[in-house]
Amino acid sequence: MKKLKEIFSKNDWFFVYDFIEKYLDLESESSKITANDLAKEINRILEEEKSGYRIIKRLVVPITNEQELKSLHKATKTKYDAVNVHMNKALLLYSRRKNPDYENSIKESISTIEALCCIITEKNKASLGDALKKIDDRGLGLHKALKSAINQLYGYTSDENGIRHAGIDFKGAFSEDAKYMLVSCSVFVNYIIEKWEKNI
């Protein structure tokens, strides 16, 4: 125990979170205890200690709101591989403590909605805007205002220099921007899937 304390005291503040992620990976491969059970127990301790971090998909992320956590968890394990891949990448890029990549996290977040709309419309190479125009043909019946809101999110990622397009004036995205996009896109994905699966 003394040696462990020495290791933690000599490293950066986020080393403990890196350690937790590594521990979850190793234990889930070799232990009878599931990764979910471990994550629940560690989340209980993080909450008890008033930490600003929680575990999702074996990643320690700076999100503590229970509803946001549930939405993100649900959006990372849908039936649709392309959606899961983008959402997991967005989460990974956002949660990197030493070197977070908020710009690419935002890009991957909006790509989850784009991938889902392409799956629904069966137009694999369509942009999100084009897919949204055709989504009602598949019986989804999204309200105009909701389609507009999704288009506005997409427009934000397209207009901001350096997020979806390179720009000479790019100054970098902030953590709150990446968090907003991550959570918002997860909510939209879960909502669209629920509506879509009623029509399948």
Salt bridges, closest charged atoms under 4 A:
ASP18 OD1 - ARG97 NH2 2.68
GLU21 OE1 - ARG97 NH2 3.14
ASP25 OD1 - ARG58 NH1 3.36
GLU41 OE2 - ARG44 NH2 2.68
GLU48 OE1 - ARG44 NH1 2.90
GLU68 OE1 - LYS179 NZ 3.92
GLU108 OE1 - HIS86 ND1 2.62
GLU114 OE1 - ARG164 NH2 3.87
GLU122 OE2 - ARG138 NH2 3.21
ASP136 OD2 - LYS147 NZ 2.64
GLU197 OE2 - LYS79 NZ 3.46
